[in-house]
Amino acid sequence: MRTGRLLGSGRSADVYEIDEAWVLRRDRAGWGDATAEAAVMQHVRSHGYPVPGVRAATGGDLVMERLSGPTMLEAFGQGLLSAQEAGLLLARLLRKLHAVPARLSADPGVRVLHLDLHPDNVMLTPDGPKVIDWSNTEEGAPGLDWAMSAVILAQVAVGGEAIGEVAEETLEALLDGNEDQVTEAGLVEAGARRAANPTMSAREVELLGDAEGLIRTLLG
């Protein structure tokens, strides 16, 4: 497929302009399955979950609705969103996702999991927040999804960067009133998955112990 202007790049994919309504997200790492990702996006969208519409998916190419507005991460820098608001929004999005029945499993305890829900994967559009980047999605226990979001935020919080304080406040707001959602089994598995993630830097992997310690402290 012909691509237009490069709009943005992530750790493993690039997003190109097609026209005013559609964009192409192209996997450059060689391990993405856009067809499977599109099927999950269409499933949760059919249940009212806020994701971009999908037009086509082949191999590592995903053609989806073009969204306008900043990500939550960008909104921090623009003064449009507080850490408290961000944590509460992430919690609402996780709860809403886990209310969607699984697409494949008949087990009532199994739900669709995003497994990478953090402020850079939520866009604040004029129509409300939309969740993007479903490349890690699986079906499983919701506790793993909560733990993955918590670990991602905690890694930033303990990393010594300027946004670390905001990340910790966002994490606190995410966990506040939702302590029962982050299970010990989920937290252990989330840490192991992050450590094995090929996009993690050595520094990010080193931070996992401190990140898990912060989460356990906040959970009390």
C-alpha positions in Angstrom: 0.0 0.0 0.0 1.2 3.5 -0.9 1.9 5.7 2.1 1.6 9.4 2.6 3.2 11.7 5.2 4.7 10.1 8.3 2.5 11.2 11.2 4.3 9.5 14.1 6.4 6.6 15.2 6.4 4.3 18.2 8.7 1.6 19.4 7.6 -0.9 16.8 5.4 0.8 14.2 5.0 4.0 12.1 1.7 5.8 11.3 1.2 7.3 7.9 -1.4 9.6 6.4 -3.8 8.2 3.8 -6.3 11.0 3.7 -8.3 13.2 6.0 -10.3 10.2 7.3 -7.8 7.3 7.5 -4.3 6.4 8.5 -2.0 3.4 8.0 -0.2 2.0 10.9 2.7 -0.2 9.6 4.6 -2.6 11.8 8.3 -2.3 11.2 9.4 -4.9 13.8 8.1 -7.8 11.9 6.1 -9.5 14.7 2.7 -7.7 14.5 -0.5 -9.3 13.4 -2.8 -6.6 12.2 -5.6 -8.9 11.2 -5.9 -10.3 14.7 -5.6 -6.9 16.2 -8.3 -5.5 13.9 -10.6 -8.4 14.9 -10.3 -7.5 18.6 -10.8 -3.8 17.9 -13.9 -4.5 15.9 -15.2 -6.8 18.7 -14.8 -4.2 21.5 -16.1 -1.4 19.3 -19.3 -3.4 18.6 -19.8 -3.4 22.4 -19.5 0.3 22.6 -15.8 0.5 23.6 -14.0 3.7 22.4 -11.5 2.6 19.7 -10.8 3.8 16.2 -12.8 2.3 13.4 -10.9 -0.2 11.2 -11.1 -0.3 7.4 -8.6 -3.0 6.5 -5.9 -5.2 7.9 -3.2 -7.3 6.2 0.0 -8.7 7.7 1.5 -5.8 9.6 -0.6 -3.1 8.0 -3.7 -1.7 9.8 -5.8 1.0 8.1 -7.9 2.8 10.7 -9.8 5.9 11.5 -7.8 9.0 11.7 -8.2 10.7 15.1 -7.7 14.3 16.2 -6.6 15.5 19.5 -3.6 15.0 21.9 -2.7 11.8 23.7 -3.1 11.9 27.4 0.7 12.2 27.7 0.7 15.2 25.4 -2.3 16.7 27.4 -0.1 16.7 30.5 2.4 18.9 28.8 -0.3 21.2 27.5 -1.9 21.6 30.9 -5.1 20.1 29.7 -5.2 17.1 32.1 -4.2 16.6 35.7 -2.6 13.4 37.0 -5.7 12.7 39.1 -8.0 13.0 36.1 -5.6 10.8 34.1 -5.6 8.0 36.7 -9.4 8.0 37.0 -9.8 8.0 33.3 -7.4 5.0 32.9 -9.4 3.2 35.6 -12.7 3.9 33.9 -11.3 2.6 30.6 -10.1 -0.6 32.2 -13.4 -1.2 33.9 -15.3 -0.6 30.7 -13.1 -2.9 28.7 -13.4 -5.7 31.2 -17.2 -5.4 31.0 -16.9 -6.5 27.4 -17.4 -10.3 26.9 -14.4 -12.2 25.6 -14.5 -12.7 21.8 -13.1 -16.3 21.8 -13.4 -17.7 25.3 -16.6 -19.0 26.9 -15.1 -18.7 30.4 -17.0 -15.9 32.2 -13.9 -15.0 34.1 -12.0 -14.3 30.9 -12.1 -10.8 29.3 -10.5 -8.9 26.5 -7.2 -7.4 27.8 -5.4 -4.4 26.2 -2.1 -5.1 28.1 -0.6 -1.7 27.2 -3.1 0.8 28.4 -1.1 3.9 29.5 -1.3 7.7 28.8 0.4 7.6 25.4 -2.2 5.0 24.1 -5.3 7.1 24.9 -6.2 10.0 22.5 -8.4 12.7 23.8 -10.6 13.4 20.8 -13.6 15.8 20.4 -15.8 12.7 20.7 -14.1 11.6 23.9 -11.1 9.3 24.8 -10.2 6.6 22.3 -7.8 3.7 23.1 -5.2 2.9 20.5 -2.4 0.3 19.9 -4.0 -3.0 20.5 -0.9 -5.0 19.3 -0.5 -6.7 22.7 -4.1 -7.6 23.2 -5.1 -11.1 24.6 -7.9 -12.7 26.5 -7.4 -13.5 30.2 -7.9 -12.4 33.8 -8.5 -8.7 34.2 -6.0 -8.5 37.1 -3.2 -8.8 34.5 -4.4 -5.8 32.6 -4.6 -3.6 35.7 -1.1 -4.8 36.8 0.4 -4.0 33.3 -0.9 -0.5 33.4 0.3 -0.1 37.0 3.8 -1.4 36.2 4.1 0.8 33.1 3.3 3.9 35.1 5.5 2.8 38.0 8.5 2.3 35.8 8.2 6.0 34.7 7.6 7.0 38.3 10.8 5.5 39.6 12.9 6.4 36.5 14.1 9.8 37.7 12.7 11.7 34.7 10.8 15.0 34.9 7.5 13.3 34.3 8.1 10.8 37.1 6.1 12.7 39.7 3.1 13.0 37.4 3.4 9.3 36.6 3.3 8.4 40.3 0.3 10.7 41.0 -1.5 9.0 38.0 -0.6 5.6 39.4 -2.0 6.6 42.8 -5.3 7.8 41.2 -5.5 4.6 39.1 -5.1 2.4 42.2 -7.3 4.5 44.6 -10.5 2.5 45.1 -9.3 -0.2 42.8 -6.8 -2.0 45.0 -8.7 -5.3 44.6 -8.2 -5.2 40.8 -4.4 -5.6 40.9 -3.9 -9.2 42.0 -0.5 -10.5 43.2 -0.5 -13.1 40.4 -1.2 -10.3 37.9 1.6 -8.2 39.3 4.1 -11.0 39.1 3.1 -11.9 35.6 3.1 -8.2 34.4 6.7 -7.8 35.7 7.8 -10.9 33.9 6.2 -9.9 30.7 7.8 -6.4 30.9 11.2 -7.9 31.5 10.8 -10.2 28.5 9.5 -7.4 26.2 12.1 -6.9 23.4 11.3 -3.2 23.2 12.4 -2.6 26.8 15.8 -1.0 27.3 18.2 -2.4 29.8 17.5 0.6 32.0 13.8 0.0 31.9 14.2 -3.6 32.9 16.4 -2.6 35.8 13.6 -0.4 37.1 11.1 -3.2 37.4 12.0 -4.2 40.9 11.6 -0.6 42.2 8.4 -0.2 40.1 6.8 -3.3 41.7 7.9 -2.2 45.1 6.2 1.2 44.6 3.0 -0.5 43.5 3.0 -2.8 46.6 3.6 0.2 48.8 0.7 2.1 47.3 -1.5 -0.9 47.6 -0.6 -1.0 51.3 
